[in-house]
C-alpha cells in the first residue's frame, strides 16, 4: 500500500483524502482552534489593559490566586475523566459514540458536584494558608467557577474530538464575550469577587450551549466507571502535576511575598506565555487530526520529524514577544505592574520545550500511556515546588520563573523520551536541549536591551529578523509534512532526511 493513499484514515463513505486536502483541513480547523483557544485561555491577556486599571495591584493578585485555585479544583473535580471521555470517543464506532463517553460525562458532573461541596465546606480551614486574604469572596466564587469549568472543558474536548471546530468556536465566543463583559462590569462594583463571578457566568453559558450541541445521552455498561477511572486517574495525576508546574508559583508567591507581587508576576507570566497559548490552540487541532485521521505509520514518523523544527519556530516567536515586552507592559498595565522584562523572557523561553512536548504527548495519548504522562509531570512539579520553596524568599520572582522553566523542560524531556521508546525512533533529544539552552540565552539577552532610541531600533531589527526566520521555518516545515505524507511507503525510512534542512 502506498503512503500517499494511506496516510489518512478512511472516511465513512470509504473514500480517502490526500495529503494536500488533509493539510488544508488541518489548517482550516487549526485556525479556528487557535483563535478559539487564544480567546478562551488568553482572556486574561486580552482584558489586561482594562482589568489592571479597574483593580488595584492587590486585587489583581487576589484574582490571580483565585484563578490558580480554580484551575486546581477543576482538575480535582473532573477526576481526570475528561481524558477517558475523549479517548473513548475515538475508540467507539461513530454510530455508538453516545455510550461510554456520554455516561462518563454524567459521572464526571456528579462527582464534581460532590467534591465542590466538600471543598466549599472546608474552605474556612484551608484558606488560612493565604493570610493576605483568607476565605475571601473571590475564593468562594472560584469553587463554583471550577465546577463549571471542569465540565465545560470536557464537553469542548468532545467537540474537538468530533472535529466540530465551528461549534467549538461558537461556545468559546459565548464564554469570552459574556464572561469578559460581565467580569469587567462586576469588577467595577465588587472588585476581584465581581470579576471572578462574571467569568463564571460566561463559562456556564458556554457549557449550556455545548451540552445542547453534543446531546450527551448516556448508555451505561458494566464496568464502565472502573474502565474509565483506570485510564483517568493517572491522567488526573498528570493534570495536577502540570497545574503545579504552571500555576503553583502564584500560590507560593502569595504566601511568601504577598498579593502585590502576585499581581506583578501574573502580568509578566500572561505576557510571557502568550506564545504557549498559541501553541495550545495549534495542539487542539493537531491532536484530533493526529489520532483520528493519520494512519499508524504517519503517527509513528511525524513526531520525530517535527519535534526540533517546532522548537525553533517557537523560539523565534518568543523572541518577538520578549523584544516587544517594554512596549507591551506600557500598554497593558500601569507602572506599578512593570519592571518584569526578565521575568517575561524566562517565562517565554518555556514555550520552546512546550512545543516539543506537544509533539510528543500526542503519541502517549494515542497509545493510552497515561501512566508515563503522570510520571513525567510529577517529576516536573516536584522540581518546580522544591525550587520555589527554596528560592522565592531570597531571589523573588526571578526564582519562580527559573523554577518553572526547569520543571517544564524536565517534564518535556521525560515525555519525549517515553514517546521515543513507543515509536522506536530518535526524537533528537541532544539537539533539542541545545536549541532550548541557546534560545533561552538569546531571550534573556534581548530582555536587557535598554529602553532608548537606539535600543528601540535594535528591538525592531530583532523582531523583523525573527518574523522572517519564522515564516521561512514554517514554510519548510509545511514542505516536510507534505513530502512525508505524499511519498511512497517504501521510501518512508528516508523521510527523516526531509527534515534535515530545518534543523
C-alpha positions in Angstrom: 0.0 0.0 0.0 1.3 3.5 -0.8 1.6 6.0 2.0 0.2 8.6 -0.4 -3.1 6.7 -0.3 -2.9 5.5 3.2 -1.6 8.5 5.3 -5.1 9.3 6.2 -7.7 7.0 7.6 -10.8 6.2 5.6 -13.8 8.4 5.7 -17.2 6.9 6.5 -18.0 6.6 2.8 -14.9 4.6 2.2 -13.1 7.4 0.3 -9.7 8.7 1.3 -8.3 12.2 1.2 -4.8 13.0 0.0 -2.1 14.9 1.9 -2.9 18.3 0.4 -6.6 18.2 1.3 -5.8 16.8 4.7 -3.3 19.6 5.5 -5.8 22.2 4.3 -8.4 20.7 6.6 -5.9 20.8 9.4 -5.0 24.4 8.7 -8.7 25.4 8.5 -9.7 23.8 11.7 -6.4 24.8 13.2 -7.1 28.4 12.6 -10.4 28.1 14.4 -8.9 26.2 17.3 -6.0 28.6 17.7 -8.3 31.7 17.7 -10.8 30.0 20.0 -8.1 28.9 22.4 -6.5 32.3 22.5 -9.9 33.8 23.2 -10.5 31.3 25.9 -7.2 30.8 27.6 -5.9 34.2 26.6 -8.9 36.0 28.1 -6.7 37.3 30.9 -4.3 38.7 28.3 -7.0 40.4 26.3 -8.5 42.1 29.3 -5.3 43.2 30.9 -5.4 46.9 29.7 -8.8 47.3 31.3 -8.6 45.0 34.4 -5.3 46.5 35.6 -6.9 49.9 35.6 -10.1 48.7 37.3 -8.4 46.6 40.0 -5.5 47.6 42.3 -2.3 45.5 42.3 -3.5 43.7 45.5 -6.9 43.0 43.9 -5.3 41.7 40.8 -3.1 39.5 42.9 -6.3 38.1 44.5 -7.7 37.4 41.1 -4.5 35.6 40.1 -4.6 33.5 43.2 -8.4 32.7 42.8 -7.8 31.7 39.1 -4.9 29.4 40.1 -7.0 27.7 42.8 -10.0 27.4 40.4 -7.8 25.7 37.8 -6.5 23.3 40.5 -10.1 22.5 41.8 -11.3 21.9 38.2 -8.8 19.2 37.8 -9.8 17.5 41.0 -13.5 17.8 40.3 -13.0 16.2 36.9 -11.1 13.2 38.3 -9.2 13.0 35.0 -12.3 11.6 33.4 -12.1 14.2 30.6 -9.1 12.2 29.3 -11.1 8.9 29.4 -14.1 10.5 27.8 -12.2 11.9 24.8 -10.1 8.7 24.4 -13.3 6.5 24.5 -14.8 8.8 21.9 -12.1 7.9 19.4 -12.4 4.2 20.2 -16.1 3.8 19.6 -17.7 3.5 16.2 -19.5 6.6 15.1 -23.0 5.1 15.5 -22.1 4.3 19.1 -20.4 7.5 20.1 -23.0 8.3 22.8 -22.4 5.3 25.0 -19.3 5.2 27.1 -18.2 8.8 26.8 -21.6 10.3 27.4 -22.1 8.2 30.5 -18.7 9.1 31.9 -19.6 12.8 31.3 -22.6 12.5 33.6 -20.4 10.6 36.1 -17.9 13.4 36.0 -20.5 16.1 36.6 -22.0 14.2 39.6 -18.5 13.6 41.1 -17.7 17.3 40.6 -20.8 18.4 42.5 -19.9 16.3 45.5 -16.3 17.3 45.5 -17.2 21.0 45.1 -19.5 20.8 48.2 -16.6 19.2 50.3 -14.1 21.9 49.1 -16.5 24.7 49.9 -17.4 23.3 53.3 -13.8 23.1 54.3 -12.9 26.4 52.8 -12.5 28.4 56.0 -9.9 25.9 57.1 -7.7 25.5 54.0 -7.9 29.2 53.1 -5.8 30.1 56.1 -2.8 29.1 54.0 -3.2 32.6 52.4 -3.0 35.1 55.2 -3.2 38.1 52.8 -6.9 37.4 52.0 -8.1 34.1 53.6 -11.6 32.8 52.8 -12.4 35.8 50.6 -15.5 36.1 48.5 -13.4 35.7 45.3 -12.0 32.4 46.6 -15.6 31.2 47.4 -16.8 32.0 43.9 -13.8 30.3 42.5 -15.1 27.0 43.8 -18.2 27.3 41.6 -16.2 28.6 38.7 -14.0 25.4 38.9 -17.1 23.1 38.9 -18.5 24.7 35.7 -15.1 24.9 34.1 -14.3 21.2 34.7 -17.4 20.1 32.8 -17.2 22.8 30.1 -13.6 21.8 29.3 -14.6 18.2 28.8 -17.6 19.0 26.6 -15.5 21.2 24.4 -12.9 18.5 24.2 -15.6 16.2 22.8 -16.4 18.9 20.2 -12.7 18.9 19.2 -12.6 15.1 19.0 -15.7 15.1 16.9 -13.9 17.6 14.6 -16.6 20.3 15.0 -14.5 23.4 15.0 -17.4 25.7 14.3 -19.3 24.7 17.4 -16.2 24.9 19.4 -15.7 28.4 18.2 -19.3 29.4 19.0 -19.1 28.1 22.6 -15.8 29.8 23.1 -17.0 33.1 21.9 -20.0 32.9 24.2 -17.7 32.3 27.1 -15.4 35.1 26.0 -17.9 37.8 25.2 -20.3 37.2 28.1 -17.5 36.4 30.6 -15.4 39.4 29.8 -18.2 41.9 29.6 -19.7 40.7 32.9 -16.3 40.3 34.5 -15.3 43.9 33.8 -18.8 45.3 34.7 -18.9 43.4 38.0 -15.2 44.2 38.8 -16.1 48.0 38.8 -18.7 47.3 41.5 -17.4 44.3 43.6 -13.7 44.2 42.8 -11.9 40.8 42.5 -15.0 38.9 43.5 -17.1 40.5 40.8 -14.5 39.7 38.2 -14.4 36.0 39.0 -18.2 36.0 39.2 -18.5 37.4 35.7 -16.1 34.8 34.3 -18.1 32.1 36.0 -21.4 33.2 34.3 -19.7 33.3 30.9 -18.4 29.7 31.4 -21.8 28.5 32.5 -23.4 29.9 29.4 -20.8 28.3 27.1 -21.3 25.0 28.9 -25.1 25.1 28.4 -24.7 25.6 24.6 -22.0 23.0 24.3 -24.2 20.4 26.1 -27.0 21.1 23.7 -24.6 20.6 20.8 -23.2 17.2 21.9 -26.6 16.0 23.3 -24.9 13.5 25.8 -27.4 10.6 26.1 -25.7 8.0 28.2 -26.0 4.3 27.8 -24.4 2.6 30.9 -22.3 -0.5 30.5 -21.0 -3.0 33.0 -17.6 -1.9 34.3 -17.7 1.5 32.7 -16.7 3.5 35.7 -13.9 1.1 36.5 -12.6 1.2 33.0 -12.8 5.0 32.9 -11.1 5.5 36.2 -8.2 3.1 35.4 -7.4 5.4 32.4 -8.3 8.7 34.0 -6.7 8.6 37.5 -3.1 8.6 36.1 -4.2 11.3 33.7 -5.5 13.3 36.7 -2.1 13.0 38.4 -0.6 14.3 35.2 -3.0 17.2 35.1 -2.5 18.1 38.8 1.3 18.0 38.3 1.0 20.1 35.2 -1.0 22.6 37.2 1.7 22.6 39.8 4.3 23.4 37.1 2.3 26.2 35.5 0.4 27.8 38.5 1.7 26.7 41.9 4.3 29.5 41.8 1.4 32.0 42.1 0.2 30.5 45.3 3.8 30.3 46.8 4.4 33.9 45.8 1.2 34.9 47.6 2.4 33.1 50.7 6.0 34.4 50.7 5.8 37.8 49.0 2.1 39.0 49.2 -0.7 39.8 46.8 1.0 42.7 45.1 3.9 40.6 43.9 1.4 38.0 42.7 -0.1 40.8 40.6 3.2 41.8 39.1 4.2 38.2 38.4 0.8 37.4 36.9 1.2 40.3 34.4 4.6 39.1 33.3 3.5 35.4 33.2 0.5 36.2 31.0 2.6 38.2 28.5 5.4 35.7 28.5 3.1 32.7 28.0 1.3 34.3 25.0 3.1 32.0 22.6 2.3 29.0 24.7 -1.4 29.9 24.4 -0.9 30.0 20.6 0.8 26.6 20.7 -2.1 25.2 22.9 -4.5 26.3 20.2 -2.5 24.6 17.5 -2.3 21.4 19.5 -6.0 21.5 20.0 -6.3 21.0 16.2 -3.2 18.7 15.9 -4.2 16.1 18.5 -7.6 15.0 17.0 -6.1 15.2 13.5 -3.1 13.1 14.6 -5.2 10.4 16.4 -8.3 10.4 14.3 -7.1 11.0 10.7 -3.5 9.7 10.3 -2.6 6.1 9.8 -0.2 4.2 12.1 2.9 4.8 10.0 2.4 8.5 9.8 1.7 8.7 13.6 5.0 6.9 14.1 7.2 9.1 12.0 5.9 12.6 12.2 6.7 13.4 15.8 10.3 12.5 15.3 10.5 14.7 12.2 8.7 17.7 13.7 10.0 18.0 17.3 13.1 20.1 16.7 11.7 22.3 14.0 8.7 23.3 16.1 11.0 24.2 19.0 13.0 26.5 16.7 9.8 28.2 15.4 8.6 28.6 19.0 11.9 30.2 19.9 11.7 32.8 17.1 8.1 33.6 18.2 9.3 34.1 21.8 12.0 36.5 20.5 9.3 38.7 19.0 7.3 38.7 22.3 10.4 39.4 24.5 11.7 42.2 22.2 8.4 44.0 22.4 7.9 43.4 26.1 8.6 47.1 27.2 6.0 48.3 24.8 3.5 45.6 25.8 3.9 46.4 29.5 3.3 50.1 28.9 0.1 49.3 27.1 -1.4 46.6 29.3 -0.7 47.9 32.8 0.2 50.9 34.9 3.9 51.4 36.0 3.2 49.7 39.4 3.0 46.4 37.5 6.2 46.9 35.5 9.9 46.1 35.8 9.5 42.5 34.8 11.1 42.2 31.4 13.5 39.5 32.6 10.6 37.5 34.1 8.8 37.7 30.7 11.9 36.4 28.9 12.3 33.5 31.3 8.6 32.6 31.1 8.6 32.8 27.3 11.5 30.5 27.0 9.4 27.6 28.3 7.5 27.7 25.0 10.3 26.0 23.2 10.1 23.0 25.5 6.3 23.2 25.3 6.3 23.0 21.6 8.3 19.8 21.6 6.2 18.4 24.5 3.0 18.9 22.4 4.6 16.9 19.5 5.4 14.1 21.8 2.5 13.9 24.2 0.0 13.0 21.4 2.0 9.8 21.0 1.3 8.9 24.6 -2.3 9.8 24.4 -2.7 7.7 21.2 -1.1 4.7 23.0 -3.0 5.3 26.2 0.2 5.7 28.2 -1.3 7.9 30.8 1.0 6.4 33.5 4.1 7.7 31.6 2.4 11.2 31.4 1.8 11.1 35.2 5.4 10.1 36.0 6.9 12.9 33.9 4.6 15.6 35.3 5.1 14.5 38.9 8.9 14.8 38.4 8.4 18.3 37.0 6.2 19.5 39.7 8.5 18.2 42.5 11.4 20.2 40.9 9.2 23.3 40.5 7.7 23.4 44.0 11.0 22.4 45.6 12.9 25.2 43.9 10.2 27.8 44.5 10.1 27.0 48.2 13.9 27.2 48.5 14.5 30.3 46.4 11.5 32.6 46.3 12.1 34.0 49.8 15.6 35.2 48.8 15.5 35.5 45.0 11.9 36.6 44.5 10.1 36.5 41.1 13.1 35.6 39.1 13.5 32.3 41.1 9.8 31.5 40.4 10.3 31.9 36.6 13.5 29.9 36.5 12.0 27.1 38.6 9.0 26.9 36.1 11.5 26.8 33.2 13.4 23.9 34.6 10.2 22.0 35.5 8.7 22.4 32.1 12.0 21.3 30.5 12.2 18.2 32.7 8.5 17.2 32.1 9.0 17.7 28.3 12.2 15.6 28.2 10.6 12.7 30.1 7.6 12.8 27.8 9.7 13.0 24.7 11.9 10.0 25.9 8.7 8.0 26.6 7.4 8.8 23.1 10.8 7.8 21.7 10.6 4.4 23.2 7.0 3.9 22.0 7.7 4.8 18.3 11.2 3.3 18.2 12.7 6.4 16.5 15.1 9.1 17.7 13.4 12.3 19.0 16.8 14.1 18.8 17.0 15.0 22.5 20.6 16.3 22.5 19.8 18.7 19.7 16.6 19.8 21.4 18.5 20.6 24.6 20.9 22.8 22.6 18.0 24.6 21.0 16.4 25.3 24.4 19.5 26.4 26.1 20.7 28.7 23.2 17.2 30.1 22.8 16.9 30.9 26.5 20.2 32.8 26.4 19.2 34.8 23.4 15.8 35.7 25.1 17.5 36.8 28.3 19.9 38.9 26.4 17.1 40.5 24.5 15.3 41.4 27.7 18.3 43.5 28.7 18.2 45.8 25.6 17.9 49.3 27.1 14.7 51.4 26.6 16.5 54.1 24.5 16.1 55.3 20.9 19.0 53.0 19.9 17.6 50.2 22.0 14.2 50.5 20.3 15.8 50.4 16.9 17.6 47.2 17.9 14.3 45.7 19.0 12.7 46.4 15.7 15.6 44.8 13.9 15.4 41.7 16.1 11.7 41.4 15.7 11.9 41.7 11.9 14.6 39.1 11.6 12.7 36.8 13.9 9.5 37.2 11.9 11.3 36.5 8.6 13.0 33.4 10.1 9.7 32.2 11.5 8.0 32.4 8.1 10.8 30.5 6.4 10.9 27.8 9.0 7.1 27.4 8.9 7.2 27.1 5.1 9.9 24.4 5.2 8.0 22.6 8.0 5.0 22.5 5.8 7.1 21.1 3.0 8.3 18.3 5.2 4.7 17.4 6.1 3.6 17.4 2.5 6.6 15.4 1.4 6.3 12.8 4.1 2.5 12.3 3.6 2.9 12.1 -0.2 5.9 9.7 -0.6 5.7 6.0 -1.4 5.6 3.7 1.6 8.9 2.0 0.7 10.5 5.5 0.9 9.3 6.0 4.5 12.7 5.3 6.1 14.2 8.1 4.0 11.7 10.6 5.4 13.9 11.8 8.3 16.2 13.2 5.7 13.5 15.6 4.5 13.7 17.4 7.9 17.4 17.9 7.7 17.2 21.3 6.2 15.1 22.5 9.0 17.3 21.6 11.9 
